[in-house]
Every structure is written in structure tokens, then in C-alpha cells.
Amino acid sequence: MTARMEKSHAGAGRTIISVDAMGGDEGPATVVAGISYSAKKNPDIGFILHGPEDVLKPLVAKRRNLHGRCQIRNAPDVVQMEDKPSHVLRTGRETSMWSALESVRNGEATVCVSCGNTGALMLLSVMRLRKLTGIYRPAIAVLWPSRNPQGFNIMLDGGADIRADAKDLMQYALMGTSYARNGFGLTKPRVGLLNVGTEEHKGRAELKEAYDLISANARNADFEFVGFVEGRDLPGTLCDVIVTDGFTGNVALKTGEGIASLISALLREAFQYSPLSRLASVLAYTSLQRLKKRIDPRRANGGVFLGLNGTVVKSHGSADATGVSAAVKLAFELAETGFTEKLAARVASASMLDQDAATNNSDNGETE
Amino acid sequence: MTARMEKSHAGAGRTIISVDAMGGDEGPATVVAGISYSAKKNPDIGFILHGPEDVLKPLVAKRRNLHGRCQIRNAPDVVQMEDKPSHVLRTGRETSMWSALESVRNGEATVCVSCGNTGALMLLSVMRLRKLTGIYRPAIAVLWPSRNPQGFNIMLDGGADIRADAKDLMQYALMGTSYARNGFGLTKPRVGLLNVGTEEHKGRAELKEAYDLISANARNADFEFVGFVEGRDLPGTLCDVIVTDGFTGNVALKTGEGIASLISALLREAFQYSPLSRLASVLAYTSLQRLKKRIDPRRANGGVFLGLNGTVVKSHGSADATGVSAAVKLAFELAETGFTEKLAARVASASMLDQDAATNNSDNGETE
């Protein structure tokens, strides 16, 4: 419903994305280049761009395809990468990040995109947008490259909160499958719960409890629960959505990035090794570029904050224009489908199930 | 000291390695091929090979270079990959795994190599070899490929125990640096404590406490503590030894394997894409083989159980002959340096520091 409202706000049938122009490592020119690229590709997007007006105005003016499609909201301050989230919450009212979230809060946009400080963005999002009714812990959903037909898997939590109990993990399953359906068109996502390999180790109490809760919600929430999965399934084909606590998820995410960058460095060395291998790298150039694109973190870029009144897409701090544009594309797709509303409905219906399961209440709460 | 005893047992100045011939996915023929390969490369290794005599005898007889260097110990039973560790502990006296550990227990060998069921091997190792005095939780040390001069980093715990409190993590630092010194000749290893990125998240109480304990032991134990590190540093160059609990460590390990195998699958596809890229793959063949060798998990293969009276090298279940041989090589190097004794001395001296630093030193729960 909000999606409709926001469209009428735009006055041109466009879906409006609220964009924080500041805080990325590459600066506002890169963000503007990214949204201009998106504007070129998709005539249905409009933007509200937040940052110092004197900086943004000339940048936007240079991009013809943004004319009439990009409002600028003046916000003189910038959240720095090293700023403590709690400090930003106290003093950040004049920052572009705060302003960008405000446009979602007041309904001008349904999705916000920022490349800024993750911790600050998460805390501001939670405090300003508020958690959806019934949500215990919001989560960051991140994408892994995979050989599944959709080209990647969704993992959450990627680092919003270092803790997660059984109920949180169950809600992550609901949020993750909702995201998979609305953002990527999977009809019946397969969900796995991250654990370690051997039987004897399947001992973390909250994981056993989460197993039962997720299992109990699978049919009603229309996903398939494949049970416990391992680290290798994050980029694997066994499931589409993997749930875990934010500590484990963040370590796994960074580990994957580390291995990918090690391999690409070694690959570069391998191709420099001899005249023959240098020739080979020229011949294989197109194929290798295709591969690079496939596993490029800038493309599988948008970490998405789920469980709030509004959706926030966190782009990589070092995202270039391509990365920003990928995040905008994802934001657009989520706004178009009315994702937040669907997610809220899903959680509301499942929370009741959860209460039934947890308290052994016999009255039936299986309303859809 | 044990190393000397075992040498005299061998009667030929050889270092004896106790090898479980069974339990690997590839069967005993592969294990025998692996130790034969090691025997060819290194005249100073001898073997005690455990498994069903009627199976092993013909396999060994076919390998000339094993003649006079490989005793066979009959053990009719085999621990299966799906056996529960507790079940193996109760009923596994006749298994090759049990027998292989027995040779370390009675001093015939100082290091045992097995490709079998990790959980069972860990439990049997702890129960039969016993923990070193002062050790709270033994750990599995695993290797990550890296661009450090030694070619890899050591991480522990790779999955021996899903829990680890501050004292355990401090001991992992001591064990890991001892391993780095004795197995790989690093004089002053750099140690990192695995955590997640943003400041606000550095909140797990046991990690802050572990930070202080490790820091307090660094000078005395002659390592450099680099502080908190992230997942991307596991295959990075910031440190040589990374400590974490066995749950996080195991997830990271499997994630790394998953990403590496995804990339190599995509790379194969990329090279099959066009006639030009197929030609390129022929030209770059040698360089790519070199890269493959570098990141091949079969080579960085030996997970090592630390903190026991004797060392146990766990080879990958799916190890081929090359993998078995790599595990044997590592076992040989650890046996040669009298690693267990040095590790015991290191822990003994640091435990005192630890007792000074912390108050509660009563018998720590060793529940499995």
C-alpha cells in the first residue's frame, strides 16, 4: 500500500528511492554516477538524494538523465566510517544518513540506499524506522554467489547483531524467504540452518530449538526447510536461504571475501608467470571477465536490513558506480513488490504460530 | 624424550608414524599408496599400519619401498563416518582407529595419522591419550592458504569443541604458536583473535577477556599479539595464527572450502566457454596447475589435534594418496622436533601466568 502512496508522491508514476550520497569511500560523485546509470537503465525510478546541497547540485546538474528525476535534500553533515553508532544517534540529525532514513520514515520513499558506516546505519535505522511489530531482532541479509539458478544465495544475519536465539533464527527464516520471494521471484525458497558438521557437535541448545521452530513454520510460511547445513553450503546449491547469528554470519562473509580475493591475486600471479601464461590471459580475457563479474562483491552488493518499517539497502563502503547501481536496482525491486508490507504480514501470522509453539497454548493461531 | 624412545623402538634410526589405514573415503589402498609415496621421499620414516591384516598385507606387499619399514597391526573393525563418537568409545576396541592411537599411547610412535571420522577420532584421542596437564580444551589446528612467506596460516579451533571461553582461547594461542614454531619454523608467530568488524560489535564478553589474557601472555610465550582480526584475515597476511572457538572456526573452514570449490568450478566453465578460452586453458595449464596445488585442500591437509599426550594428525576424509602423504610429512616433522614435549612445557609455564591472572582455576568442565 505504501508503495502506491509513494508512487503518487512522485507524481510521475515513478518508484522513489531515498539515497544517502555521502559516506562511501569513493565519495558523492561515484554515488551520483551510480544512480545516473540506474536512471538510464530504468525509466521508472526516481530519487531523493541526501547530502550537502552545494556539493550535490553541480554533480546532479552534469547528468542529463537525472533532470526532473532527482530531488536534492540538503544535509550538511556526513557520518564517517570510524564514527561510533551511539555518537551518530546522539548528534547525527544533520547527516545525510539521517536525512535519507527520514524520507522512508515519512513515506516519501519505501527503500533507502546508503554506502555508509554499517553500524551507524543499522542503529539509526532501528531507532528511526522502528522494528516491525513482532520482530525481536532485525537482521542484515547478504548475498553469496552460488550455482543455484538465481545465481546466489541469501544469508542472514550478516552482522546486525552478534546474538540470535531460537526465535530470532526462526524469524530470520521468515524474513529471508520473504526477501527471496519478493526480491528474486523464488516461489518456494529452500531454507537451511547453519551448523557444524559432525553429529556430536550439533549441541548448541538454541540451534536445536531453532531447528524445531523453523520446521514448525515451514508449511504455513510456504518454504522448504532442508535442516542443518554447513559453511560450504553458503555458496552451494543445497538451499537458497541460510540463517545464522550475526557473529557467525559476519565471520563467514568476511572469510568468503578473503578467500575470493586470495584466489584472484594468485590467479593474476599465475597468468604473469611465463610468456605462455601471459598470452593465455589475453586469450581468456573475456571469459575471465565474465567470471570476475559473477563473483564480484560489488555486484552481489546490497546487504539489506530486514525487520524494520521500511527497507534499507546497505551498499559496500567501497562500492563504485556499478555497485551503487546494483544496490539501487535491488532497492527498486523491493519497493515495487511492496516487500515491507508482505514481510510484516508474514511475520505477524508466524509470530502467533511461534507463541503457540513456545507456550504450548492449545488455541489455534494458524491464521494466514 | 618420547621421540627418542620411539626411535629406539624402530631399531633403524627411523621416526615411526602410527597410521590408521581404514575409515577414509578412498579406502586402505589409497592410504597405503600415500605412505609408500612418503617412504620413497623420506628414508627416515617408518610406519605402524593399523587395520584388517588380510586386507593390508597384500596392499603393503605390492609396495617394495615399504618392505622392512611398515609393521602391520591387525584390527578387524572399522569406524564408519556415520558412527557416533560415544558409540565408538564404548564398542570400538577392535577398530583400526583405536589401535592406531594405542601405538601413541604406549610410546611406539609419537604421532598418529587418520583419515577417519573426526568426532570419533577426537573423542578417542582425548579419552585414550588424555589431555596435557593444564589444558582445558584440546583443539584442532587447521591450515589456511595465505600469501605469508610460509604459504599458509594456522587456525584453531577448527571444530574440536563448539565452545571456548577466554582461558581456552588463550591456550589456543599458546598451542598454535608452539605448532607454528615446531611444525613450520616460525620464530615469533603473530597471533590474531577472530572477531567481527565494527566497534559496536566487539561485545562478546569472552572475547574481551580473551584479548586481555592473550595480550598478557604474549611476551612470556614469545609471540606477537596483533589483536582482533576478521574473517578475511584467515587467508590474509596480518597474522600467522588465528584463534577462535570451534563452532566459528568450523563454519569459516567449510565456508572457505565452499568458496574455493565454487570458484574453481566457475573457472573451469570460463575456460570451456569459447574456442579461444579453451586454447588459453591449454597455454596456461602449467600455471593453473601451480595455482591449484597452492590452494588444494589435500595439500594443506593435516588438521592437527593439540593439547594431548601425543599428537594426532587428522587427514581429510576424502584425501587421496597425495593428501595422505602430506599428512604423513607433517606428522614426521612434528615427531622430529619433539613437539608434544615443547608444547607441554609452554603450556605449563603459561598456565601459571594464567592462574596468576585469573582466579578460578578449579577443574574445568570437560563435558563432551
HADDOCK unambig.tbl for C-alpha pairs under 7 A between the chains (distance, minus, plus):
assign (segid A and resid 119 and name CA) (segid B and resid 198 and name CA) 6.42 0.50 0.50
assign (segid A and resid 119 and name CA) (segid B and resid 200 and name CA) 6.82 0.50 0.50
assign (segid A and resid 162 and name CA) (segid B and resid 201 and name CA) 6.66 0.50 0.50
assign (segid A and resid 196 and name CA) (segid B and resid 247 and name CA) 6.36 0.50 0.50
assign (segid A and resid 196 and name CA) (segid B and resid 250 and name CA) 6.21 0.50 0.50
assign (segid A and resid 196 and name CA) (segid B and resid 251 and name CA) 6.18 0.50 0.50
assign (segid A and resid 198 and name CA) (segid B and resid 119 and name CA) 6.27 0.50 0.50
assign (segid A and resid 200 and name CA) (segid B and resid 85 and name CA) 6.97 0.50 0.50
assign (segid A and resid 200 and name CA) (segid B and resid 119 and name CA) 6.64 0.50 0.50
assign (segid A and resid 201 and name CA) (segid B and resid 162 and name CA) 6.63 0.50 0.50
assign (segid A and resid 230 and name CA) (segid B and resid 251 and name CA) 6.58 0.50 0.50
assign (segid A and resid 230 and name CA) (segid B and resid 254 and name CA) 6.71 0.50 0.50
assign (segid A and resid 231 and name CA) (segid B and resid 251 and name CA) 4.70 0.50 0.50
assign (segid A and resid 231 and name CA) (segid B and resid 252 and name CA) 6.50 0.50 0.50
assign (segid A and resid 231 and name CA) (segid B and resid 254 and name CA) 4.49 0.50 0.50
assign (segid A and resid 231 and name CA) (segid B and resid 255 and name CA) 4.15 0.50 0.50
assign (segid A and resid 232 and name CA) (segid B and resid 254 and name CA) 4.76 0.50 0.50
assign (segid A and resid 232 and name CA) (segid B and resid 255 and name CA) 4.57 0.50 0.50
assign (segid A and resid 232 and name CA) (segid B and resid 257 and name CA) 6.20 0.50 0.50
assign (segid A and resid 232 and name CA) (segid B and resid 258 and name CA) 4.02 0.50 0.50
assign (segid A and resid 233 and name CA) (segid B and resid 258 and name CA) 6.77 0.50 0.50
assign (segid A and resid 234 and name CA) (segid B and resid 255 and name CA) 6.72 0.50 0.50
assign (segid A and resid 235 and name CA) (segid B and resid 258 and name CA) 6.12 0.50 0.50
assign (segid A and resid 235 and name CA) (segid B and resid 259 and name CA) 6.21 0.50 0.50
assign (segid A and resid 236 and name CA) (segid B and resid 258 and name CA) 6.92 0.50 0.50
assign (segid A and resid 247 and name CA) (segid B and resid 196 and name CA) 6.39 0.50 0.50
assign (segid A and resid 248 and name CA) (segid B and resid 248 and name CA) 5.91 0.50 0.50
assign (segid A and resid 250 and name CA) (segid B and resid 196 and name CA) 6.24 0.50 0.50
assign (segid A and resid 251 and name CA) (segid B and resid 196 and name CA) 6.20 0.50 0.50
assign (segid A and resid 251 and name CA) (segid B and resid 230 and name CA) 6.60 0.50 0.50
assign (segid A and resid 251 and name CA) (segid B and resid 231 and name CA) 4.71 0.50 0.50
assign (segid A and resid 251 and name CA) (segid B and resid 252 and name CA) 6.81 0.50 0.50
assign (segid A and resid 252 and name CA) (segid B and resid 231 and name CA) 6.52 0.50 0.50
assign (segid A and resid 252 and name CA) (segid B and resid 251 and name CA) 6.81 0.50 0.50
assign (segid A and resid 252 and name CA) (segid B and resid 252 and name CA) 5.26 0.50 0.50
assign (segid A and resid 252 and name CA) (segid B and resid 255 and name CA) 6.28 0.50 0.50
assign (segid A and resid 254 and name CA) (segid B and resid 230 and name CA) 6.72 0.50 0.50
assign (segid A and resid 254 and name CA) (segid B and resid 231 and name CA) 4.52 0.50 0.50
assign (segid A and resid 254 and name CA) (segid B and resid 232 and name CA) 4.75 0.50 0.50
assign (segid A and resid 255 and name CA) (segid B and resid 231 and name CA) 4.17 0.50 0.50
assign (segid A and resid 255 and name CA) (segid B and resid 232 and name CA) 4.57 0.50 0.50
assign (segid A and resid 255 and name CA) (segid B and resid 234 and name CA) 6.72 0.50 0.50
assign (segid A and resid 255 and name CA) (segid B and resid 252 and name CA) 6.28 0.50 0.50
assign (segid A and resid 255 and name CA) (segid B and resid 256 and name CA) 6.45 0.50 0.50
assign (segid A and resid 256 and name CA) (segid B and resid 255 and name CA) 6.44 0.50 0.50
assign (segid A and resid 256 and name CA) (segid B and resid 256 and name CA) 5.87 0.50 0.50
assign (segid A and resid 256 and name CA) (segid B and resid 259 and name CA) 6.17 0.50 0.50
assign (segid A and resid 257 and name CA) (segid B and resid 232 and name CA) 6.20 0.50 0.50
assign (segid A and resid 258 and name CA) (segid B and resid 232 and name CA) 4.01 0.50 0.50
assign (segid A and resid 258 and name CA) (segid B and resid 233 and name CA) 6.77 0.50 0.50
assign (segid A and resid 258 and name CA) (segid B and resid 235 and name CA) 6.13 0.50 0.50
assign (segid A and resid 258 and name CA) (segid B and resid 236 and name CA) 6.93 0.50 0.50
assign (segid A and resid 259 and name CA) (segid B and resid 235 and name CA) 6.20 0.50 0.50
assign (segid A and resid 259 and name CA) (segid B and resid 256 and name CA) 6.17 0.50 0.50
assign (segid A and resid 259 and name CA) (segid B and resid 260 and name CA) 6.98 0.50 0.50
assign (segid A and resid 260 and name CA) (segid B and resid 259 and name CA) 6.98 0.50 0.50
assign (segid A and resid 266 and name CA) (segid B and resid 291 and name CA) 6.61 0.50 0.50
assign (segid A and resid 267 and name CA) (segid B and resid 291 and name CA) 6.86 0.50 0.50
assign (segid A and resid 270 and name CA) (segid B and resid 287 and name CA) 5.02 0.50 0.50
assign (segid A and resid 270 and name CA) (segid B and resid 288 and name CA) 6.34 0.50 0.50
assign (segid A and resid 270 and name CA) (segid B and resid 291 and name CA) 6.48 0.50 0.50
assign (segid A and resid 271 and name CA) (segid B and resid 287 and name CA) 6.72 0.50 0.50
assign (segid A and resid 273 and name CA) (segid B and resid 287 and name CA) 6.81 0.50 0.50
assign (segid A and resid 276 and name CA) (segid B and resid 283 and name CA) 5.81 0.50 0.50
assign (segid A and resid 276 and name CA) (segid B and resid 284 and name CA) 6.62 0.50 0.50
assign (segid A and resid 277 and name CA) (segid B and resid 283 and name CA) 5.98 0.50 0.50
assign (segid A and resid 277 and name CA) (segid B and resid 284 and name CA) 4.54 0.50 0.50
assign (segid A and resid 277 and name CA) (segid B and resid 287 and name CA) 6.66 0.50 0.50
assign (segid A and resid 280 and name CA) (segid B and resid 280 and name CA) 4.22 0.50 0.50
assign (segid A and resid 280 and name CA) (segid B and resid 281 and name CA) 6.79 0.50 0.50
assign (segid A and resid 280 and name CA) (segid B and resid 283 and name CA) 5.47 0.50 0.50
assign (segid A and resid 280 and name CA) (segid B and resid 284 and name CA) 5.52 0.50 0.50
assign (segid A and resid 281 and name CA) (segid B and resid 280 and name CA) 6.81 0.50 0.50
assign (segid A and resid 283 and name CA) (segid B and resid 276 and name CA) 5.82 0.50 0.50
assign (segid A and resid 283 and name CA) (segid B and resid 277 and name CA) 5.97 0.50 0.50
assign (segid A and resid 283 and name CA) (segid B and resid 280 and name CA) 5.49 0.50 0.50
assign (segid A and resid 284 and name CA) (segid B and resid 276 and name CA) 6.62 0.50 0.50
assign (segid A and resid 284 and name CA) (segid B and resid 277 and name CA) 4.53 0.50 0.50
assign (segid A and resid 284 and name CA) (segid B and resid 280 and name CA) 5.53 0.50 0.50
assign (segid A and resid 287 and name CA) (segid B and resid 270 and name CA) 5.00 0.50 0.50
assign (segid A and resid 287 and name CA) (segid B and resid 271 and name CA) 6.70 0.50 0.50
assign (segid A and resid 287 and name CA) (segid B and resid 273 and name CA) 6.78 0.50 0.50
assign (segid A and resid 287 and name CA) (segid B and resid 277 and name CA) 6.65 0.50 0.50
assign (segid A and resid 288 and name CA) (segid B and resid 270 and name CA) 6.33 0.50 0.50
assign (segid A and resid 291 and name CA) (segid B and resid 266 and name CA) 6.60 0.50 0.50
assign (segid A and resid 291 and name CA) (segid B and resid 267 and name CA) 6.84 0.50 0.50
assign (segid A and resid 291 and name CA) (segid B and resid 270 and name CA) 6.47 0.50 0.50
